[in-house]
Amino acid sequence: MPTPERIAVLESTEAMLETARAARQAISDAEDGYRRFQSLIERGVSLEEAFSLLEVSDHRRRFNDRLEALDRARMSVRQRVIALGVSEGESLGKMARMWGVSRQLVTRMAKGT
C-alpha cells in the first residue's frame, strides 16, 4: 500500500504532466500568433489593427497564466518529493545533492516559501 507521501508525489506529478501539456499548447498557440502577426505586418497592416485582430492582450494573459501554472505545478512536485524524502529518512542536504541545488533552496522548498 503506497504511503500518503508517495500518493501525493504521484498525484502532483500527474498534475504537473497535465499542466506541462497545457503549457506546450500555449507555446504552440503563441508561435501561431507570432506567425499571424508577422504576416499582418508584412502586408502593411498597422500595429494597432494587428494587435486588435489578434487579440494580443488576451493571448498574452492566457500564455502567462499557463506558464505560471506550470511553475506552481513544478513547485508542488518538488515540495511533495521533499516530503517523501523526509518521510524516508533522507536529509535535506542529501536531497539537495541529488537535485544538484543548494541545501538552502531545498530547505526553502520544504518550508513552502
Secondary structure as GFF3:
##gff-version 3
##sequence-region A 1 113
A	DSSP	alpha_helix	4	42	.	.	.	ID=ss1
A	DSSP	alpha_helix	47	54	.	.	.	ID=ss2
A	DSSP	alpha_helix	56	87	.	.	.	ID=ss3
A	DSSP	alpha_helix	92	99	.	.	.	ID=ss4
A	DSSP	alpha_helix	103	111	.	.	.	ID=ss5
###
